[in-house]
Amino acid sequence: MSELPLAAEFPPASHEEWLALVEKSLQGAPFDKKLVSKSYDGLRIEPLYQRAEHARPVAGRAPSARWGVVQRLDHPDPAAANGEALHDLENGATGLAILVAGAPSANGYGLRDASRETLARALDNVWLDAVALRLDAGSRDLDAAEALIAAAAERKIGLAKLDIALGLDPLSTLATRGLLDATPKAAMERRAEFAADLVRRGFRGHAFLADGRPIHDAGGSEAQELAYALASALAYWRALEAAGLALDAARKQIAFLLSADADQFLTTAKFRALRKLWARIEETSGLTPAPVRLDAETAWRMTTEREPSVNWLRTTIASFAAGTAGANNVAVLPHTAALGLPDRFARRIVRNIPLILMDESNVHRVSDPAAGSGAIEDLTLKLSTAAWKLFQEIEAAGGAADALTSCLIQRKVAEVRKIREANVATRKDALTGTSEFPNVSEAAIAVLDIAKPEQPEIDAKMRSEALPRLRLSEPFEALRDAADRGAAGKKKRPAVFLANLGPASAFTERAAFAKNFFEAGGIEARTSNVALKSSALPDAFKASGAPIACLCSSNEIYAREAEAAAAALKKAGAKAVFLAGRAGEHEAAWRKAGIDDFVFAGCNVLAALQQVHATLRLK
């Protein structure tokens, strides 16, 4: 591959020559503003990178090893959960995430309790010594861990044969619930003593989980997620050492879990950075770095209720990014997870996503394929540096527990969340199928009609501010829900009339923009699909049956006709008149003529749609 005949016919091009061509094409526009972007950690992302010389692969899974295909065991009824688990394992799954009611990631479902009987029934006929298991029990983590170990003992399976991440993680309970049934120190000590006893009896799994999901679910940045996971892991490592385990044995009891989202490059860089950062901590502790168990779960915050089939695309990208970045196991959230308990079809789809990636595309066969990529290596380094700085700040505050009880972590996450929510509102961060390209006529999606189990109470001995668990699409979905209720009540969907002025070449682009804009709030766009003169607007508006209107045309036609058109629409009974485009110097005159607001790329779409709902009295 050193000689490429076709490329050899062209002279070599340098980075400097490329920059010169870019500067010429920008015609004076600033390079940084047009072509450089930044992550939510403020990391500079260039448009083009050169190869990273002398880069080394980041050690993850064994070379050519597959990642585990993990399915969620989350049906409240243990018998039904068992049926789904066996079906998944018979059809390609290699691991199970056992969710117990009360765990945030159970989405209100999960096994109804953490008793030995419930877990044993849910895992009936599952070969516990041949399947990778991960417990996700929230505040019931220790009870569930004890019950699972007891269930294995009843089947006479030795502890050394179990590939289990027991999911002990009291810090995440404090982070997500804002409550803990003991002080963080006492909670960690109790779990560390349990883990140390297991190790002495031959346990080779992972007792503690350093889980970054609470930060990601709350809208935090990649560096914040990494810093929190590292700080949690270090707190658990110290607790295990205090319980009598040697440093080497103690570190083997800690597994990591990160969220994987649809930002492919940042997700890949984040998983690579976690391994590098933990290796640095191991070296500082006097140990030779060893591969860790690093699992992935596709992100809750990117999951949408509307057009849920788009979630297939999001989770495929996320699975690819985490898998090729060396994740040991990947759990894919079903596309209907935000709507309710997924049915067998939804489970089949998410089971097949990683199977297709590995069996048909063979993406697992190259260890760390991103190594040497200028873009990924740069992102990995920058992300590692930013995360290390935050990690040191958490340590300086007393560690993860103190940083949570003092709300240091919550404040930092809230700062990023505020920016992220503003970007969603303006569609700088577009949500396909929800804030962009919505389908107001989408069909209902089936989920299981299962009552949610009772959620456990916590006898709080420690309180702090709980991190929210959000989906970025929720504000737009609330508008869609209100519009649907309005449609059901009046037996017709609330609508906007698109008043197209001038020839098709003048109005088509802005009419398409306006349709996309209003339907993101559940407001159906109705149009005559032909050019209209101001004198024809009243009759066309009345015929549409819409209570509001939006003018769509070019700036030149607006300058001539917008005032007369707005006045005619208001006279015809329009409750509100909008104009697709910026007002500029005409704003005062156009508002005086009857235009209530202007919709354009970059405006606050969410606020504008909320105002439309208020005008139409949709609740």
TAVEN-V74884 format. One record per backbone hydrogen bond with DSSP energy under -1.0 kcal/mol. NH is the residue of the N-H (numbers start at 0). CO is the residue of the C=O. E is the energy in kcal/mol with one decimal. If there is no record, write none. Layout:
# TAVEN-V74884
nh=<NH/NH>
co=<CO/CO>
e=<E/E>
This chain:
# TAVEN-V74884
nh=<7/8/9/17/18/19/20/21/22/23/24/25/28/33/34/36/38/41/44/51/54/64/67/69/70/72/80/81/82/83/84/85/86/87/88/89/92/93/94/95/96/97/98/99/100/102/105/106/108/109/110/111/118/119/120/121/122/123/125/127/129/131/132/133/134/135/139/140/143/144/145/146/147/148/149/150/151/152/153/154/155/156/160/161/164/165/167/172/173/174/175/176/177/179/186/187/188/189/190/191/192/193/194/195/196/197/198/199/200/201/202/205/207/208/209/211/214/215/216/218/219/224/225/226/227/228/229/230/231/232/233/234/235/236/237/238/239/240/241/242/243/244/249/250/251/252/253/254/255/256/257/259/263/266/267/268/269/270/271/272/273/274/275/276/277/278/279/280/281/282/283/284/285/286/294/295/296/297/298/302/309/310/311/313/314/315/316/317/318/319/320/321/322/323/325/326/327/329/330/336/338/339/346/347/348/349/350/351/352/355/356/357/358/359/360/362/364/370/372/376/377/378/379/380/381/382/383/384/385/386/387/388/389/390/391/392/393/394/395/396/397/398/402/403/404/405/407/408/410/411/412/413/414/415/416/417/418/419/420/421/422/423/424/425/427/428/432/433/434/435/441/447/449/459/460/461/463/466/469/471/473/476/477/478/479/480/481/482/483/484/485/486/487/488/489/490/495/496/497/498/499/500/505/506/507/510/511/512/513/514/515/516/517/518/520/521/522/523/525/531/535/539/540/541/542/543/548/549/550/551/557/558/560/561/564/565/566/567/568/569/570/571/572/573/574/577/578/579/580/580/585/586/589/590/591/592/594/595/596/598/602/604/604/605/607/608/609/610/611/612/613/614/615/617>
co=<3/5/6/13/14/15/16/17/18/19/20/21/25/29/30/44/42/38/36/371/51/61/327/329/94/96/76/77/78/79/80/81/82/83/84/85/87/68/68/131/70/133/72/135/110/99/102/103/105/73/98/75/114/115/116/117/118/120/122/125/126/93/162/95/164/97/136/137/139/140/141/142/143/144/145/146/147/148/149/150/152/151/157/158/132/205/206/168/169/170/171/172/173/461/182/183/184/185/186/187/188/189/190/191/192/193/194/195/196/198/197/163/252/167/254/256/211/211/212/215/214/220/221/222/223/224/225/226/227/228/229/230/231/232/233/234/235/236/237/238/240/239/245/246/247/249/250/207/292/209/294/296/261/262/263/264/265/266/267/268/269/270/271/272/273/274/275/276/277/278/279/280/282/281/255/328/257/330/259/299/306/307/308/309/310/311/312/313/314/315/316/317/318/319/322/321/293/67/295/333/335/335/342/343/344/345/346/347/348/351/352/353/354/355/355/356/361/367/369/372/373/374/375/376/377/378/379/380/381/382/383/384/385/386/387/388/389/390/391/392/394/393/398/399/400/401/402/402/406/407/408/409/410/411/412/413/414/415/416/417/418/419/420/421/422/422/435/430/430/430/438/340/447/457/179/179/177/174/216/300/470/472/473/474/475/476/477/478/479/480/481/482/483/484/485/486/523/547/525/549/497/551/502/502/503/506/507/508/509/510/511/512/513/514/517/518/517/493/495/499/532/535/536/537/538/539/575/496/577/498/553/554/556/557/560/561/562/563/564/565/566/567/569/568/546/548/596/550/578/598/582/583/585/586/587/588/589/576/576/578/599/424/602/424/603/604/605/606/607/608/609/610/611/612>
e=<-2.2/-1.2/-1.9/-1.9/-2.3/-2.0/-1.9/-2.3/-2.7/-1.8/-2.2/-2.1/-1.8/-1.9/-2.8/-2.1/-1.8/-2.0/-3.2/-2.6/-1.0/-2.4/-3.2/-2.1/-2.3/-3.1/-2.7/-2.1/-1.9/-2.0/-2.5/-2.6/-1.9/-2.5/-2.6/-2.2/-2.4/-2.4/-1.8/-2.4/-2.7/-2.6/-2.1/-2.1/-3.0/-2.3/-2.1/-1.6/-2.1/-2.7/-2.9/-1.7/-2.3/-2.7/-2.1/-2.4/-1.6/-1.4/-2.2/-1.3/-2.2/-1.8/-2.4/-2.0/-2.7/-2.8/-2.2/-1.4/-2.8/-2.2/-2.5/-2.2/-2.5/-2.3/-2.0/-2.3/-2.1/-2.1/-2.1/-1.0/-1.8/-2.2/-1.6/-1.3/-2.5/-2.8/-2.7/-1.2/-2.1/-2.2/-2.6/-2.6/-1.2/-1.6/-2.8/-2.4/-2.3/-2.3/-1.6/-2.6/-2.3/-1.7/-2.4/-2.8/-2.0/-1.8/-2.4/-2.1/-1.0/-1.8/-2.6/-2.9/-2.6/-2.1/-3.1/-3.3/-1.0/-1.7/-3.5/-1.8/-2.6/-2.1/-2.3/-2.7/-2.4/-2.2/-2.6/-2.5/-2.5/-2.5/-2.5/-2.0/-2.3/-2.4/-2.3/-1.8/-2.5/-2.2/-2.4/-1.3/-1.7/-2.0/-2.9/-2.4/-1.0/-1.7/-1.4/-2.4/-2.9/-2.0/-2.1/-2.1/-1.4/-2.5/-2.5/-2.6/-2.4/-2.1/-2.0/-2.6/-2.1/-1.3/-1.8/-3.0/-2.5/-2.0/-1.7/-1.8/-2.5/-2.5/-2.3/-1.3/-1.7/-2.6/-3.0/-2.6/-1.7/-2.2/-2.4/-1.6/-2.3/-1.8/-1.4/-1.8/-2.8/-1.9/-2.2/-2.4/-2.7/-2.5/-2.6/-2.5/-2.9/-2.6/-1.4/-2.4/-3.1/-2.8/-2.6/-1.9/-1.8/-1.3/-2.0/-2.4/-2.1/-1.8/-1.6/-2.1/-1.4/-2.8/-2.0/-2.1/-3.3/-1.7/-1.6/-2.0/-1.4/-1.9/-2.3/-2.9/-1.9/-2.4/-2.8/-2.3/-2.6/-2.9/-2.4/-2.4/-2.5/-2.7/-2.5/-1.8/-1.8/-2.8/-2.4/-1.7/-2.3/-2.4/-2.5/-1.2/-1.7/-2.4/-2.4/-1.6/-2.5/-2.2/-1.3/-1.6/-2.2/-1.9/-2.4/-2.2/-1.7/-1.4/-2.8/-2.2/-1.2/-2.6/-2.8/-1.7/-2.0/-1.9/-2.2/-1.7/-1.7/-2.0/-3.3/-2.4/-1.5/-1.9/-1.6/-3.0/-1.6/-1.6/-3.3/-1.8/-2.4/-3.5/-2.5/-2.4/-1.8/-2.3/-2.3/-1.2/-2.2/-2.7/-2.1/-2.5/-2.4/-2.3/-2.2/-2.3/-2.4/-2.3/-2.1/-1.1/-2.8/-2.7/-3.2/-2.6/-1.1/-2.2/-1.7/-1.4/-2.5/-2.7/-2.2/-1.9/-2.6/-2.3/-2.1/-2.5/-2.8/-2.1/-1.6/-1.6/-2.0/-2.4/-3.0/-2.5/-1.5/-1.9/-3.1/-2.4/-2.3/-1.3/-2.2/-2.8/-3.1/-2.5/-2.5/-2.2/-3.1/-2.3/-2.7/-2.6/-2.3/-2.2/-2.2/-2.4/-2.3/-1.5/-1.4/-2.2/-3.0/-2.5/-1.5/-2.7/-1.0/-2.0/-1.6/-1.4/-2.8/-2.7/-2.0/-1.6/-2.3/-3.0/-1.1/-2.2/-2.1/-1.0/-1.5/-1.5/-2.2/-2.6/-2.3/-1.9/-2.0/-2.5/-2.0/-2.3/-2.3/-2.6>
